[in-house]
Amino acid sequence: MLTCFIFNFAGIISYKYVDNTGELTTVDLTCTLNDEEYYFSVTYDEQYSDADILIAQIEDYFTDRGGEVIISE
């Protein structure tokens, strides 16, 4: 199930939305679960609010299962 979760988000995470200004923000997540590490990178512009939802869902997934998430911008 975790593999399915990762592949589903991999498609979303790799999508980059660029507005007219071209200014992007990237958030990196390092997640640990059952002694394994997973890395995610979310890139978005200021109008792409779905990125906040995606980051929260990734964080919830790992913390709800006893894992840890480190978020860095």
Biopython code that builds the backbone (N, CA, C, O; Angstrom):
import numpy as np
from Bio.PDB.StructureBuilder import StructureBuilder

atoms = [
    (1, "MET", "N", (0.820, -1.191, 0.000)),
    (1, "MET", "CA", (0.000, 0.000, 0.000)),
    (1, "MET", "C", (0.864, 1.254, 0.000)),
    (1, "MET", "O", (0.533, 2.237, -0.664)),
    (2, "LEU", "N", (1.962, 1.226, 0.736)),
    (2, "LEU", "CA", (2.849, 2.379, 0.766)),
    (2, "LEU", "C", (3.430, 2.639, -0.619)),
    (2, "LEU", "O", (3.579, 3.790, -1.028)),
    (3, "THR", "N", (3.757, 1.575, -1.335)),
    (3, "THR", "CA", (4.293, 1.730, -2.680)),
    (3, "THR", "C", (3.288, 2.433, -3.580)),
    (3, "THR", "O", (3.655, 3.323, -4.348)),
    (4, "CYS", "N", (2.043, 2.044, -3.491)),
    (4, "CYS", "CA", (0.977, 2.672, -4.278)),
    (4, "CYS", "C", (0.874, 4.152, -3.921)),
    (4, "CYS", "O", (0.740, 5.002, -4.802)),
    (5, "PHE", "N", (0.936, 4.450, -2.640)),
    (5, "PHE", "CA", (0.866, 5.822, -2.148)),
    (5, "PHE", "C", (2.006, 6.656, -2.736)),
    (5, "PHE", "O", (1.790, 7.775, -3.201)),
    (6, "ILE", "N", (3.205, 6.109, -2.713)),
    (6, "ILE", "CA", (4.367, 6.838, -3.203)),
    (6, "ILE", "C", (4.255, 7.084, -4.701)),
    (6, "ILE", "O", (4.538, 8.190, -5.161)),
    (7, "PHE", "N", (3.846, 6.073, -5.477)),
    (7, "PHE", "CA", (3.713, 6.262, -6.909)),
    (7, "PHE", "C", (2.620, 7.266, -7.242)),
    (7, "PHE", "O", (2.766, 8.046, -8.183)),
    (8, "ASN", "N", (1.523, 7.261, -6.485)),
    (8, "ASN", "CA", (0.458, 8.226, -6.738)),
    (8, "ASN", "C", (0.949, 9.645, -6.513)),
    (8, "ASN", "O", (0.643, 10.538, -7.304)),
    (9, "PHE", "N", (1.700, 9.865, -5.455)),
    (9, "PHE", "CA", (2.181, 11.202, -5.170)),
    (9, "PHE", "C", (3.369, 11.580, -6.037)),
    (9, "PHE", "O", (3.598, 12.766, -6.274)),
    (10, "ALA", "N", (4.121, 10.617, -6.511)),
    (10, "ALA", "CA", (5.265, 10.926, -7.359)),
    (10, "ALA", "C", (4.818, 11.679, -8.611)),
    (10, "ALA", "O", (5.494, 12.605, -9.059)),
    (11, "GLY", "N", (3.687, 11.281, -9.169)),
    (11, "GLY", "CA", (3.164, 11.975, -10.338)),
    (11, "GLY", "C", (2.750, 13.386, -10.017)),
    (11, "GLY", "O", (2.968, 14.291, -10.823)),
    (12, "ILE", "N", (2.165, 13.594, -8.872)),
    (12, "ILE", "CA", (1.719, 14.925, -8.467)),
    (12, "ILE", "C", (2.906, 15.796, -8.102)),
    (12, "ILE", "O", (2.951, 16.973, -8.457)),
    (13, "ILE", "N", (3.859, 15.225, -7.399)),
    (13, "ILE", "CA", (4.992, 16.000, -6.936)),
    (13, "ILE", "C", (5.867, 16.461, -8.099)),
    (13, "ILE", "O", (6.415, 17.563, -8.060)),
    (14, "SER", "N", (6.001, 15.640, -9.118)),
    (14, "SER", "CA", (6.873, 16.006, -10.220)),
    (14, "SER", "C", (6.261, 17.088, -11.107)),
    (14, "SER", "O", (6.963, 17.681, -11.926)),
    (15, "TYR", "N", (4.971, 17.351, -10.955)),
    (15, "TYR", "CA", (4.289, 18.378, -11.728)),
    (15, "TYR", "C", (4.695, 19.755, -11.216)),
    (15, "TYR", "O", (4.615, 20.016, -10.016)),
    (16, "LYS", "N", (5.121, 20.621, -12.099)),
    (16, "LYS", "CA", (5.518, 21.968, -11.702)),
    (16, "LYS", "C", (4.602, 22.980, -12.376)),
    (16, "LYS", "O", (4.429, 22.968, -13.594)),
    (17, "TYR", "N", (4.032, 23.838, -11.580)),
    (17, "TYR", "CA", (3.143, 24.873, -12.071)),
    (17, "TYR", "C", (3.910, 26.190, -12.060)),
    (17, "TYR", "O", (4.430, 26.592, -11.019)),
    (18, "VAL", "N", (3.985, 26.856, -13.187)),
    (18, "VAL", "CA", (4.725, 28.114, -13.285)),
    (18, "VAL", "C", (3.750, 29.201, -13.720)),
    (18, "VAL", "O", (3.066, 29.060, -14.733)),
    (19, "ASP", "N", (3.689, 30.288, -12.951)),
    (19, "ASP", "CA", (2.828, 31.402, -13.353)),
    (19, "ASP", "C", (3.637, 32.369, -14.214)),
    (19, "ASP", "O", (4.759, 32.054, -14.610)),
    (20, "ASN", "N", (3.089, 33.517, -14.500)),
    (20, "ASN", "CA", (3.748, 34.482, -15.376)),
    (20, "ASN", "C", (5.080, 34.986, -14.829)),
    (20, "ASN", "O", (5.977, 35.330, -15.597)),
    (21, "THR", "N", (5.210, 35.030, -13.504)),
    (21, "THR", "CA", (6.457, 35.529, -12.920)),
    (21, "THR", "C", (7.536, 34.463, -12.930)),
    (21, "THR", "O", (8.723, 34.788, -12.898)),
    (22, "GLY", "N", (7.149, 33.199, -12.974)),
    (22, "GLY", "CA", (8.124, 32.124, -12.999)),
    (22, "GLY", "C", (8.772, 31.852, -11.655)),
    (22, "GLY", "O", (9.712, 31.061, -11.585)),
    (23, "GLU", "N", (8.300, 32.485, -10.578)),
    (23, "GLU", "CA", (8.881, 32.287, -9.256)),
    (23, "GLU", "C", (8.279, 31.040, -8.616)),
    (23, "GLU", "O", (7.061, 30.911, -8.492)),
    (24, "LEU", "N", (9.145, 30.139, -8.218)),
    (24, "LEU", "CA", (8.698, 28.881, -7.639)),
    (24, "LEU", "C", (9.235, 28.715, -6.233)),
    (24, "LEU", "O", (10.284, 29.257, -5.884)),
    (25, "THR", "N", (8.509, 27.965, -5.439)),
    (25, "THR", "CA", (8.941, 27.581, -4.100)),
    (25, "THR", "C", (9.050, 26.067, -4.079)),
    (25, "THR", "O", (8.185, 25.370, -4.608)),
    (26, "THR", "N", (10.102, 25.561, -3.473)),
    (26, "THR", "CA", (10.278, 24.126, -3.359)),
    (26, "THR", "C", (10.346, 23.755, -1.885)),
    (26, "THR", "O", (11.078, 24.367, -1.108)),
    (27, "VAL", "N", (9.574, 22.746, -1.519)),
    (27, "VAL", "CA", (9.586, 22.211, -0.169)),
    (27, "VAL", "C", (10.050, 20.767, -0.260)),
    (27, "VAL", "O", (9.497, 19.976, -1.024)),
    (28, "ASP", "N", (11.070, 20.426, 0.525)),
    (28, "ASP", "CA", (11.579, 19.058, 0.563)),
    (28, "ASP", "C", (11.099, 18.379, 1.830)),
    (28, "ASP", "O", (11.144, 18.963, 2.913)),
    (29, "LEU", "N", (10.639, 17.145, 1.692)),
    (29, "LEU", "CA", (10.190, 16.368, 2.839)),
    (29, "LEU", "C", (11.042, 15.110, 2.932)),
    (29, "LEU", "O", (11.195, 14.379, 1.953)),
    (30, "THR", "N", (11.586, 14.867, 4.097)),
    (30, "THR", "CA", (12.304, 13.633, 4.380)),
    (30, "THR", "C", (11.459, 12.868, 5.381)),
    (30, "THR", "O", (11.251, 13.322, 6.506)),
    (31, "CYS", "N", (10.975, 11.709, 4.970)),
    (31, "CYS", "CA", (10.053, 10.933, 5.790)),
    (31, "CYS", "C", (10.712, 9.620, 6.188)),
    (31, "CYS", "O", (11.395, 8.984, 5.386)),
    (32, "THR", "N", (10.497, 9.225, 7.435)),
    (32, "THR", "CA", (11.026, 7.963, 7.936)),
    (32, "THR", "C", (9.868, 7.128, 8.446)),
    (32, "THR", "O", (9.013, 7.616, 9.186)),
    (33, "LEU", "N", (9.848, 5.863, 8.045)),
    (33, "LEU", "CA", (8.817, 4.934, 8.495)),
    (33, "LEU", "C", (9.412, 3.532, 8.480)),
    (33, "LEU", "O", (9.956, 3.089, 7.468)),
    (34, "ASN", "N", (9.306, 2.849, 9.594)),
    (34, "ASN", "CA", (9.828, 1.481, 9.715)),
    (34, "ASN", "C", (11.286, 1.389, 9.268)),
    (34, "ASN", "O", (11.650, 0.499, 8.499)),
    (35, "ASP", "N", (12.109, 2.303, 9.749)),
    (35, "ASP", "CA", (13.551, 2.338, 9.467)),
    (35, "ASP", "C", (13.884, 2.514, 7.979)),
    (35, "ASP", "O", (14.986, 2.168, 7.554)),
    (36, "GLU", "N", (12.953, 3.043, 7.187)),
    (36, "GLU", "CA", (13.210, 3.350, 5.784)),
    (36, "GLU", "C", (12.940, 4.833, 5.568)),
    (36, "GLU", "O", (12.054, 5.411, 6.198)),
    (37, "GLU", "N", (13.711, 5.444, 4.671)),
    (37, "GLU", "CA", (13.543, 6.858, 4.378)),
    (37, "GLU", "C", (12.932, 7.055, 2.999)),
    (37, "GLU", "O", (13.219, 6.316, 2.058)),
    (38, "TYR", "N", (12.087, 8.064, 2.906)),
    (38, "TYR", "CA", (11.420, 8.430, 1.659)),
    (38, "TYR", "C", (11.609, 9.930, 1.475)),
    (38, "TYR", "O", (11.514, 10.699, 2.431)),
    (39, "TYR", "N", (11.879, 10.338, 0.233)),
    (39, "TYR", "CA", (12.129, 11.744, -0.057)),
    (39, "TYR", "C", (11.089, 12.256, -1.043)),
    (39, "TYR", "O", (10.778, 11.607, -2.043)),
    (40, "PHE", "N", (10.559, 13.434, -0.737)),
    (40, "PHE", "CA", (9.583, 14.088, -1.610)),
    (40, "PHE", "C", (10.028, 15.529, -1.804)),
    (40, "PHE", "O", (10.597, 16.139, -0.899)),
    (41, "SER", "N", (9.767, 16.066, -2.979)),
    (41, "SER", "CA", (10.057, 17.457, -3.267)),
    (41, "SER", "C", (8.830, 18.036, -3.966)),
    (41, "SER", "O", (8.408, 17.536, -5.009)),
    (42, "VAL", "N", (8.265, 19.085, -3.390)),
    (42, "VAL", "CA", (7.061, 19.718, -3.939)),
    (42, "VAL", "C", (7.456, 21.119, -4.401)),
    (42, "VAL", "O", (7.932, 21.929, -3.606)),
    (43, "THR", "N", (7.258, 21.398, -5.677)),
    (43, "THR", "CA", (7.583, 22.701, -6.239)),
    (43, "THR", "C", (6.291, 23.364, -6.709)),
    (43, "THR", "O", (5.487, 22.748, -7.410)),
    (44, "TYR", "N", (6.099, 24.621, -6.320)),
    (44, "TYR", "CA", (4.851, 25.312, -6.651)),
    (44, "TYR", "C", (5.059, 26.811, -6.639)),
    (44, "TYR", "O", (6.071, 27.303, -6.140)),
    (45, "ASP", "N", (4.087, 27.546, -7.196)),
    (45, "ASP", "CA", (4.131, 28.996, -7.109)),
    (45, "ASP", "C", (3.136, 29.448, -6.049)),
    (45, "ASP", "O", (2.438, 28.619, -5.465)),
    (46, "GLU", "N", (3.065, 30.727, -5.797)),
    (46, "GLU", "CA", (2.231, 31.237, -4.702)),
    (46, "GLU", "C", (0.739, 31.026, -4.928)),
    (46, "GLU", "O", (-0.030, 31.101, -3.970)),
    (47, "GLN", "N", (0.305, 30.767, -6.145)),
    (47, "GLN", "CA", (-1.108, 30.558, -6.412)),
    (47, "GLN", "C", (-1.495, 29.080, -6.413)),
    (47, "GLN", "O", (-2.660, 28.748, -6.632)),
    (48, "TYR", "N", (-0.544, 28.203, -6.174)),
    (48, "TYR", "CA", (-0.814, 26.758, -6.216)),
    (48, "TYR", "C", (-1.046, 26.248, -4.796)),
    (48, "TYR", "O", (-0.180, 25.587, -4.222)),
    (49, "SER", "N", (-2.218, 26.557, -4.226)),
    (49, "SER", "CA", (-2.509, 26.236, -2.828)),
    (49, "SER", "C", (-2.686, 24.747, -2.582)),
    (49, "SER", "O", (-2.631, 24.304, -1.434)),
    (50, "ASP", "N", (-2.899, 23.958, -3.642)),
    (50, "ASP", "CA", (-3.026, 22.519, -3.458)),
    (50, "ASP", "C", (-1.733, 21.902, -2.935)),
    (50, "ASP", "O", (-1.756, 20.801, -2.385)),
    (51, "ALA", "N", (-0.624, 22.584, -3.093)),
    (51, "ALA", "CA", (0.654, 22.080, -2.578)),
    (51, "ALA", "C", (0.598, 21.962, -1.062)),
    (51, "ALA", "O", (1.136, 21.006, -0.503)),
    (52, "ASP", "N", (-0.038, 22.909, -0.387)),
    (52, "ASP", "CA", (-0.170, 22.841, 1.072)),
    (52, "ASP", "C", (-0.967, 21.610, 1.481)),
    (52, "ASP", "O", (-0.641, 20.957, 2.472)),
    (53, "ILE", "N", (-2.002, 21.294, 0.726)),
    (53, "ILE", "CA", (-2.824, 20.115, 1.010)),
    (53, "ILE", "C", (-2.002, 18.850, 0.800)),
    (53, "ILE", "O", (-2.055, 17.929, 1.615)),
    (54, "LEU", "N", (-1.252, 18.803, -0.277)),
    (54, "LEU", "CA", (-0.408, 17.645, -0.572)),
    (54, "LEU", "C", (0.627, 17.428, 0.528)),
    (54, "LEU", "O", (0.820, 16.300, 0.982)),
    (55, "ILE", "N", (1.286, 18.484, 0.954)),
    (55, "ILE", "CA", (2.288, 18.378, 2.011)),
    (55, "ILE", "C", (1.651, 17.874, 3.299)),
    (55, "ILE", "O", (2.214, 17.013, 3.974)),
    (56, "ALA", "N", (0.484, 18.402, 3.644)),
    (56, "ALA", "CA", (-0.225, 17.963, 4.851)),
    (56, "ALA", "C", (-0.614, 16.491, 4.757)),
    (56, "ALA", "O", (-0.527, 15.769, 5.750)),
    (57, "GLN", "N", (-1.040, 16.036, 3.585)),
    (57, "GLN", "CA", (-1.426, 14.634, 3.419)),
    (57, "GLN", "C", (-0.225, 13.705, 3.558)),
    (57, "GLN", "O", (-0.335, 12.641, 4.167)),
    (58, "ILE", "N", (0.904, 14.092, 3.009)),
    (58, "ILE", "CA", (2.117, 13.285, 3.160)),
    (58, "ILE", "C", (2.511, 13.222, 4.633)),
    (58, "ILE", "O", (2.830, 12.155, 5.158)),
    (59, "GLU", "N", (2.486, 14.377, 5.288)),
    (59, "GLU", "CA", (2.840, 14.431, 6.713)),
    (59, "GLU", "C", (1.899, 13.574, 7.541)),
    (59, "GLU", "O", (2.345, 12.823, 8.408)),
    (60, "ASP", "N", (0.605, 13.677, 7.283)),
    (60, "ASP", "CA", (-0.381, 12.869, 8.015)),
    (60, "ASP", "C", (-0.166, 11.379, 7.791)),
    (60, "ASP", "O", (-0.260, 10.594, 8.734)),
    (61, "TYR", "N", (0.121, 10.984, 6.564)),
    (61, "TYR", "CA", (0.304, 9.570, 6.246)),
    (61, "TYR", "C", (1.422, 8.971, 7.098)),
    (61, "TYR", "O", (1.253, 7.907, 7.694)),
    (62, "PHE", "N", (2.544, 9.649, 7.152)),
    (62, "PHE", "CA", (3.691, 9.095, 7.873)),
    (62, "PHE", "C", (3.529, 9.206, 9.386)),
    (62, "PHE", "O", (3.853, 8.259, 10.102)),
    (63, "THR", "N", (3.038, 10.331, 9.888)),
    (63, "THR", "CA", (2.908, 10.475, 11.334)),
    (63, "THR", "C", (1.802, 9.588, 11.895)),
    (63, "THR", "O", (1.922, 9.095, 13.016)),
    (64, "ASP", "N", (0.734, 9.378, 11.142)),
    (64, "ASP", "CA", (-0.346, 8.495, 11.603)),
    (64, "ASP", "C", (0.120, 7.063, 11.739)),
    (64, "ASP", "O", (-0.492, 6.285, 12.471)),
    (65, "ARG", "N", (1.186, 6.698, 11.054)),
    (65, "ARG", "CA", (1.709, 5.327, 11.098)),
    (65, "ARG", "C", (2.966, 5.230, 11.971)),
    (65, "ARG", "O", (3.691, 4.236, 11.922)),
    (66, "GLY", "N", (3.209, 6.263, 12.759)),
    (66, "GLY", "CA", (4.328, 6.241, 13.684)),
    (66, "GLY", "C", (5.638, 6.696, 13.084)),
    (66, "GLY", "O", (6.691, 6.516, 13.695)),
    (67, "GLY", "N", (5.598, 7.279, 11.904)),
    (67, "GLY", "CA", (6.807, 7.746, 11.250)),
    (67, "GLY", "C", (7.107, 9.188, 11.604)),
    (67, "GLY", "O", (6.446, 9.792, 12.449)),
    (68, "GLU", "N", (8.103, 9.718, 10.949)),
    (68, "GLU", "CA", (8.550, 11.086, 11.212)),
    (68, "GLU", "C", (8.700, 11.815, 9.884)),
    (68, "GLU", "O", (9.073, 11.212, 8.877)),
    (69, "VAL", "N", (8.409, 13.109, 9.884)),
    (69, "VAL", "CA", (8.547, 13.930, 8.683)),
    (69, "VAL", "C", (9.345, 15.180, 9.027)),
    (69, "VAL", "O", (9.035, 15.891, 9.983)),
    (70, "ILE", "N", (10.370, 15.431, 8.236)),
    (70, "ILE", "CA", (11.150, 16.657, 8.373)),
    (70, "ILE", "C", (10.917, 17.476, 7.114)),
    (70, "ILE", "O", (11.164, 17.008, 6.003)),
    (71, "ILE", "N", (10.438, 18.708, 7.297)),
    (71, "ILE", "CA", (10.113, 19.591, 6.179)),
    (71, "ILE", "C", (11.133, 20.721, 6.123)),
    (71, "ILE", "O", (11.396, 21.382, 7.128)),
    (72, "SER", "N", (11.706, 20.937, 4.937)),
    (72, "SER", "CA", (12.651, 22.039, 4.771)),
    (72, "SER", "C", (12.333, 22.781, 3.477)),
    (72, "SER", "O", (11.949, 22.175, 2.477)),
    (73, "GLU", "N", (12.499, 24.090, 3.512)),
    (73, "GLU", "CA", (12.244, 24.914, 2.329)),
    (73, "GLU", "C", (13.540, 25.460, 1.805)),
    (73, "GLU", "O", (13.548, 26.182, 0.809)),
]
sb = StructureBuilder()
sb.init_structure("model")
sb.init_model(0)
sb.init_chain("A")
sb.init_seg("    ")
for serial, (resi, resn, name, xyz) in enumerate(atoms, 1):
    if name == "N":
        sb.init_residue(resn, " ", resi, " ")
    sb.init_atom(name, np.array(xyz, "f"), 0.0, 1.0, " ", f" {name:<3s}", serial, name[0])
structure = sb.get_structure()
